[in-house]
Amino acid sequence: MNNKWKTDLNHFFSHTHMYVYPVNFDTAVNFITGYERALNHTDISTAFKIHISEKYQVKSSSDGWVGQLKRLSRELNEDSFKIFKIIGSELTNNS
């Protein structure tokens, strides 16, 4: 993930309410999908998939990184949106 995307996404994860309404998991995922399509890259999805697989040991499947994140949320007994923001912050601050 390049630095411009990290900066943009860091702002998105810390100020989600400025980008989507209502603020929830589905609208946030839709934003990421649209952002990737606008840039014609899938680096963000790939980064999520690899990070979840390596750090949390939840393998990717046919349900993509979104399904992978939902499975992680169930394992942790946490809200998917909360886990989405945590992982997004980990990606933008540590990679």
C-alpha positions in Angstrom: 0.0 0.0 0.0 1.6 3.3 -1.0 1.8 6.3 1.3 -0.9 8.3 -0.4 -3.4 5.5 0.1 -2.3 5.0 3.7 -2.9 8.7 4.4 -6.3 8.7 2.7 -7.3 5.5 4.5 -6.0 6.6 7.9 -8.3 9.7 7.6 -11.2 7.4 6.5 -10.7 5.1 9.5 -10.5 7.9 12.0 -13.2 10.1 10.4 -15.5 7.5 8.8 -18.6 9.7 9.4 -17.2 12.3 6.9 -17.2 9.7 4.1 -20.2 7.4 4.5 -23.7 7.5 5.9 -25.0 5.6 7.7 -21.7 4.7 9.4 -21.7 0.9 9.4 -19.7 -2.1 8.2 -21.5 -2.3 4.8 -21.2 1.3 3.9 -17.5 1.3 4.9 -16.8 -1.8 2.8 -18.6 -0.2 -0.1 -16.4 2.9 0.3 -13.2 0.8 0.1 -14.5 -1.0 -2.9 -15.3 2.2 -4.7 -12.0 3.8 -3.7 -10.2 0.7 -5.2 -12.2 0.8 -8.3 -11.6 4.5 -8.8 -7.9 3.9 -8.6 -8.1 0.7 -10.6 -6.2 -1.2 -7.9 -7.0 -3.9 -5.4 -4.1 -3.3 -3.1 -6.3 -2.5 -0.2 -8.3 -5.6 -0.4 -5.1 -7.6 -0.8 -3.6 -5.9 2.2 -6.7 -6.7 4.3 -6.6 -10.4 3.2 -2.9 -10.9 3.9 -3.0 -9.0 7.2 -6.0 -11.0 8.6 -4.4 -14.3 7.4 -1.0 -13.6 8.9 -1.8 -11.8 12.1 -5.1 -13.4 13.0 -4.6 -16.8 11.4 -8.0 -16.6 9.5 -7.5 -17.9 6.0 -9.0 -16.3 2.9 -11.8 -18.2 1.1 -14.2 -17.7 -1.7 -16.0 -15.1 0.5 -13.0 -12.7 0.1 -11.5 -10.4 2.7 -15.0 -9.2 3.7 -16.0 -12.8 4.6 -12.7 -13.3 6.2 -13.2 -10.3 8.4 -16.7 -11.3 9.3 -15.4 -14.8 10.4 -12.7 -13.1 12.5 -15.4 -10.9 14.1 -17.4 -14.0 15.0 -14.3 -15.7 16.5 -13.5 -12.6 18.6 -17.2 -12.1 19.4 -17.0 -8.5 18.3 -18.8 -6.2 15.9 -17.6 -6.5 12.3 -17.3 -2.7 11.9 -15.2 -2.5 15.1 -12.8 -5.2 13.8 -12.8 -3.5 10.3 -11.6 -0.2 11.9 -9.0 -1.9 14.1 -7.5 -3.8 11.2 -7.6 -0.7 9.0 -5.7 1.3 11.6 -3.2 -1.5 11.9 -2.7 -1.5 8.2 -2.3 2.3 7.8 -0.1 2.8 10.9 2.2 -0.3 10.7 2.7 -1.3 7.1 
